[in-house]
Amino acid sequence: MPVQISNYMYSFVVVSLYLMYYYIGIAFFAGVATICVTSLFNFINGKIMWVFYDRMMKTKDLRTKAVTEMFTAIKFIKINALEEYFIERVTKLRNLEMLQNLKTNMVYCVSVFSVWMAPMMVINATFAYYIYLGNEMNPASTFTIISLFQVLQEPLRQLP
């Protein structure tokens, strides 16, 4: 069951966003742009993941159907010596299922990687743009911004 963002979490997010804008000014919008881009990427990747998951379930159903058919007709198969045919058929379906499972897991890995990297990409983009604008970073503002970004990390992970 997905974790819901409660109302007090929204207030933390709004206050954090305001304080970041207060401390680093317009460089804050580089982080907002990165949030939008990573959210869009995660949304598209999630849609692709569901397509692959649906394909995986269909191949699993085909294999399960073939195995069930084999077990219901086991006497007929044994009497007529058709074991090799059914073993070959189930093996092909199993290999197809494993290939689809591999593709689904690869898309899932990209999804998990992007969800966990999004907060780091946001903070790096923000600081890079802040320095690009000619500002100097001091420890007080840097640690303040990092702590404000830590407040935003969990809502960013829950966004997809």
C-alpha positions in Angstrom: 0.0 0.0 0.0 1.5 3.3 -1.0 2.4 5.8 1.7 0.1 8.9 1.7 1.6 12.4 2.0 -0.3 14.0 4.9 -1.3 17.6 5.2 1.5 18.5 7.6 3.9 17.1 5.0 2.6 19.5 2.4 3.2 22.4 4.8 6.8 21.2 5.4 7.3 21.1 1.6 5.8 24.6 1.0 7.9 26.1 3.9 11.0 24.3 2.6 10.5 25.6 -0.9 10.0 29.1 0.4 13.1 29.0 2.6 15.2 27.6 -0.3 14.1 30.5 -2.5 14.9 32.9 0.3 18.4 31.5 0.8 19.6 30.9 -2.8 17.2 33.0 -4.9 16.7 32.2 -8.6 19.0 29.2 -8.5 16.1 27.5 -6.7 14.3 27.2 -10.0 17.0 25.0 -11.4 16.0 22.5 -8.7 12.3 22.9 -9.5 13.0 22.3 -13.2 15.0 19.2 -12.3 12.0 18.0 -10.1 9.7 18.5 -13.1 12.0 16.6 -15.5 12.7 13.7 -13.2 9.0 13.5 -12.3 8.1 13.3 -16.0 10.8 10.7 -16.6 9.5 8.6 -13.7 5.9 8.9 -14.8 6.8 7.7 -18.3 9.0 4.9 -17.0 6.2 3.8 -14.7 3.9 3.5 -17.7 6.5 1.5 -19.6 7.0 -0.7 -16.5 3.2 -1.6 -16.4 3.3 -2.5 -20.1 6.2 -4.9 -19.4 4.6 -6.3 -16.3 1.4 -7.0 -18.3 3.4 -8.8 -21.0 5.2 -10.8 -18.3 1.9 -11.9 -16.8 0.6 -13.0 -20.2 3.6 -15.1 -20.9 3.3 -16.6 -17.4 -0.4 -17.4 -18.1 0.6 -19.2 -21.3 3.2 -21.4 -19.6 0.8 -22.1 -16.7 -1.9 -23.1 -19.1 0.4 -25.4 -21.0 1.6 -27.1 -17.8 -2.0 -27.5 -16.6 -3.0 -29.0 -19.9 0.0 -31.4 -19.6 -1.0 -32.5 -16.1 -4.7 -33.1 -17.0 -3.7 -35.3 -19.9 -0.7 -37.1 -18.3 -2.1 -40.6 -18.9 -2.6 -39.9 -22.6 0.9 -38.3 -22.8 2.5 -41.3 -21.1 0.6 -43.9 -23.2 1.5 -42.2 -26.5 5.1 -41.3 -25.5 4.6 -37.6 -26.0 6.8 -36.5 -23.1 9.5 -34.9 -25.2 6.9 -32.8 -27.2 5.4 -31.4 -24.0 8.7 -30.9 -22.3 10.0 -28.9 -25.4 6.8 -26.9 -25.5 6.9 -26.0 -21.8 10.6 -25.2 -22.0 10.0 -22.8 -24.9 7.3 -21.0 -23.0 9.4 -20.9 -19.8 12.3 -19.3 -21.8 9.9 -16.8 -23.3 8.7 -16.0 -19.8 12.2 -15.7 -18.4 13.1 -13.3 -21.2 10.1 -11.1 -20.5 10.9 -11.3 -16.7 14.4 -10.0 -17.5 13.1 -7.1 -19.5 10.5 -6.2 -16.8 13.2 -6.3 -14.1 15.5 -4.1 -16.1 12.8 -1.5 -16.5 12.1 -1.8 -12.8 15.8 -1.2 -12.0 15.8 2.0 -14.0 12.7 3.1 -12.2 14.1 2.5 -8.7 17.4 4.1 -9.7 15.8 7.2 -11.0 13.4 7.5 -8.0 16.3 7.3 -5.6 18.6 9.6 -7.6 16.1 12.3 -8.2 16.7 14.1 -4.9 20.5 14.1 -5.5 20.1 15.4 -9.0 17.9 18.2 -7.7 20.4 19.4 -5.1 23.3 19.1 -7.6 21.5 21.0 -10.3 20.5 23.7 -7.8 24.0 24.1 -6.4 25.6 24.0 -9.9 23.3 26.8 -11.1 23.9 28.8 -7.9 27.6 28.7 -8.6 27.1 29.3 -12.3 25.3 32.6 -11.4 28.5 33.7 -9.8 27.5 33.2 -6.2 29.9 31.7 -3.6 28.8 29.0 -1.2 29.5 29.3 2.4 29.0 26.5 5.0 26.0 28.0 6.7 23.9 28.4 3.6 25.1 25.1 2.1 24.1 23.1 5.2 20.8 24.9 5.5 19.9 24.1 1.9 21.0 20.5 2.3 18.8 20.1 5.3 15.9 21.7 3.5 16.4 19.3 0.6 16.4 16.4 3.0 12.9 17.5 4.0 11.9 17.3 0.4 13.5 13.9 -0.3 10.6 11.7 0.9 7.9 13.6 -0.9 10.0 13.5 -4.1 10.3 9.7 -3.8 6.6 9.3 -3.3 5.7 11.5 -6.2 5.8 8.8 -8.9 
